[in-house]
Protein backbone atom coordinates (compact mmCIF):
# COMPACT_ATOMS: atom_id res chain seq x y z
CA UNK A 1 0.00 0.00 0.00
CA UNK A 2 2.98 2.30 0.47
CA UNK A 3 3.64 2.19 -3.26
CA UNK A 4 0.04 3.13 -4.00
CA UNK A 5 0.35 6.12 -1.66
CA UNK A 6 3.52 7.11 -3.52
CA UNK A 7 1.59 7.02 -6.79
CA UNK A 8 -1.16 9.23 -5.39
CA UNK A 9 1.42 11.64 -3.91
CA UNK A 10 3.12 11.95 -7.28
CA UNK A 11 -0.21 12.59 -8.95
CA UNK A 12 -1.17 15.25 -6.41
CA UNK A 13 2.22 16.93 -6.78
CA UNK A 14 1.62 17.35 -10.51
CA UNK A 15 -1.77 19.04 -10.20
CA UNK A 16 -0.50 22.51 -9.15
CA UNK A 17 1.71 22.48 -12.26
CA UNK A 18 -1.36 22.49 -14.53
CA UNK A 19 -1.86 26.24 -14.10
CA UNK A 20 1.80 27.16 -14.69
CA UNK A 21 2.96 28.22 -18.15
CA UNK A 22 5.92 26.59 -19.83
CA UNK A 23 6.51 23.43 -21.79
CA UNK A 24 9.20 22.22 -19.40
CA UNK A 25 6.88 22.52 -16.41
CA UNK A 26 4.15 20.57 -18.22
CA UNK A 27 6.61 17.85 -19.19
CA UNK A 28 7.59 17.58 -15.53
CA UNK A 29 3.90 17.49 -14.59
CA UNK A 30 3.27 14.78 -17.19
CA UNK A 31 6.08 12.63 -15.81
CA UNK A 32 4.96 13.15 -12.20
CA UNK A 33 1.24 12.91 -12.85
CA UNK A 34 1.01 10.21 -15.49
CA UNK A 35 4.17 8.19 -15.99
CA UNK A 36 5.12 7.63 -12.35
CA UNK A 37 1.60 6.55 -11.28
CA UNK A 38 1.37 4.13 -14.21
CA UNK A 39 4.76 2.67 -13.30
CA UNK A 40 3.63 2.37 -9.68
CA UNK A 41 0.50 0.49 -10.81
CA UNK A 42 2.66 -1.96 -12.76
CA UNK A 43 5.02 -2.54 -9.85
CA UNK A 44 2.16 -3.00 -7.36
CA UNK A 45 0.43 -5.51 -9.63
CA UNK A 46 3.69 -7.42 -10.07
CA UNK A 47 4.33 -7.51 -6.31
CA UNK A 48 0.75 -8.64 -5.71
CA UNK A 49 1.14 -11.38 -8.30
CA UNK A 50 4.28 -12.61 -6.52
CA UNK A 51 2.46 -12.52 -3.20
CA UNK A 52 -0.42 -14.60 -4.62
CA UNK A 53 1.95 -17.52 -5.05
CA UNK A 54 2.33 -17.80 -1.29
CA UNK A 55 -0.03 -20.12 0.57
CA UNK A 56 -0.38 -17.39 3.22
CA UNK A 57 -1.67 -14.78 0.79
CA UNK A 58 -4.44 -12.56 2.11
CA UNK A 59 -5.98 -10.25 -0.51
CA UNK A 60 -6.26 -6.56 0.27
CA UNK A 61 -9.87 -5.59 -0.37
CA UNK A 62 -9.32 -1.97 -1.45
CA UNK A 63 -6.26 -2.49 -3.63
CA UNK A 64 -7.94 -3.11 -7.01
CA UNK A 65 -10.23 -0.12 -6.58
CA UNK A 66 -7.35 2.13 -5.52
CA UNK A 67 -5.37 1.10 -8.60
CA UNK A 68 -8.28 1.76 -10.97
CA UNK A 69 -8.90 5.20 -9.46
CA UNK A 70 -5.17 5.98 -9.70
CA UNK A 71 -5.11 4.90 -13.36
CA UNK A 72 -8.12 7.07 -14.24
CA UNK A 73 -6.68 10.06 -12.39
CA UNK A 74 -3.32 9.55 -14.14
CA UNK A 75 -5.00 9.59 -17.56
CA UNK A 76 -6.80 12.82 -16.63
CA UNK A 77 -3.55 14.38 -15.39
CA UNK A 78 -1.84 13.31 -18.61
CA UNK A 79 -4.51 15.07 -20.63
CA UNK A 80 -4.22 18.22 -18.56
CA UNK A 81 -0.47 18.37 -19.16
CA UNK A 82 -0.33 17.13 -22.75
CA UNK A 83 -2.87 19.65 -24.04
CA UNK A 84 -0.71 22.74 -23.26
CA UNK A 85 2.37 20.96 -24.64
CA UNK A 86 0.57 20.15 -27.89
CA UNK A 87 -0.83 23.68 -28.10
CA UNK A 88 2.65 25.17 -27.69
CA UNK A 89 4.17 22.83 -30.25
CA UNK A 90 1.38 23.55 -32.73
CA UNK A 91 1.90 27.31 -32.62
BELTA-V764695 format. One record per helix or strand of 3 or more residues. SS is the DSSP state (~ for helix, > for strand). FROM is the first residue (numbers start at 1). LEN is the number of residues. If there is no record, write none. Layout:
{{SS | FROM | LEN} {SS | FROM | LEN}}
This chain:
{{~ | 2 | 18} {~ | 23 | 30} {~ | 63 | 28}}
